[in-house]
Amino acid sequence: MLRYLAAASFYKLFSLNPLTRKIYQFSGNIIGNFYRKKGSLPQSYLQRVYWIKDLLDRYHLIRENTKLLELGTGWAHWESLVIRALYDIEVTLFDVTDKRQLGAFKKFAFNLFRVLHQMEYVTKEQLQKIAPMIEEIQKVSTFSQLYKLLNWSYVLEKSGSLRQFPDNAFDLVYSYNVLEHVYQSLLPEYICQIRRVLKPGGYSFHKIDISDHFTNYDPKASEKAYLRFSNKVWKTFFENDILYINRIQRSTWLQYFEQSGLKLIEENSRYFDIQTSIHNQHKDLNDDDINCVTLYLIHQKKHE
Ligand SMILES: C[S@@+](CC[C@H](N)C(=O)[O-])C[C@H]1O[C@@H](n2cnc3c(N)ncnc32)[C@H](O)[C@@H]1O
């Protein structure tokens, strides 16, 4: 638990004020870029290639003029990069903080090419198109050049509001490890906005990590260590603006999506025996809520 507490204190400290948050973001981008540029493709990123490709194919999302919106695109624009490597479709990238790392992005694009080469369901024609694209990516020196090359637009909106996007604009809105970071008070409205910007018949794909993110620093801590604490203790000692997690549980996620008017099409959630004591305030949670650590949710906006 010592590592867990150290991680929590670290994030709390850097969340202190706008200056400390800026310092964290600036140095985080430099350090992240440095290590990712040197490293290889993590296994989890490989699995994400299969995840997004399988969904796009199964839900027949690759058509002429398909428009996609990625929420919380982070530093690698990973799902969007996979999609853009395989299909020539328009993507909008959305984020609330600028986490972009050009050197790391270029290295990951290069590694992606090698991975796609080994996937039997990537066609020869696709590979022939990808090779020059990856080469061109290696030559860009700014993100503006990159976005022009890939026909992407990047939207940075600190408030997190999706209101600037028109109604019925996208065929797909997707995110990976993002929705758990949206402030709890904003979330029901945020999901309604996802529905609003989707075209009728459009889909929403989200992978939501509802585990306690401090356990990344302390493998011995329970995946749901945050359930040990009362809401007050969590807010006072652990909640912070840099690594904010909303601690919303599976049944509430399903409820929010349902209330927005989106229809659940597929759920592939992951459960663990989380083995932790649970504070009285969370005693009403059912077993599924307690043991669910990851949600993979697919919803559709039905035609009126
Ligand atoms: C853990 S990172 C994941 C980044 C990326 N999806 C990936 O998997 O590499 C979480 C991302 O969510 C973004 N984020 C947080 N709140 C958001 C919001 N309200 N709307 C969109 N993105 C948000 C953060 O800025 C960050 O880029």
The ligand as an ORCA input file, in Angstrom:
! r2SCAN-3c Opt
* xyz 0 1
  C      -5.595      7.430    -20.267
  S      -5.605      8.640    -21.507
  C      -6.031      7.648    -22.920
  C      -5.522      8.249    -24.198
  C      -5.736      7.380    -25.447
  N      -7.122      7.090    -25.670
  C      -4.925      6.128    -25.332
  O      -5.498      5.076    -25.014
  O      -3.707      6.180    -25.556
  C      -7.092      9.517    -21.159
  C      -7.378     10.611    -22.160
  O      -8.699     11.124    -21.909
  C      -8.671     12.509    -22.086
  N      -9.863     13.097    -21.450
  C     -10.123     13.354    -20.151
  N     -11.331     13.929    -20.013
  C     -11.868     13.999    -21.260
  C     -13.096     14.484    -21.792
  N     -14.035     15.035    -21.015
  N     -13.299     14.398    -23.129
  C     -12.356     13.863    -23.934
  N     -11.177     13.395    -23.483
  C     -10.938     13.460    -22.183
  C      -7.322     12.903    -21.480
  O      -6.915     14.179    -21.892
  C      -6.435     11.799    -22.047
  O      -5.937     12.117    -23.320
*
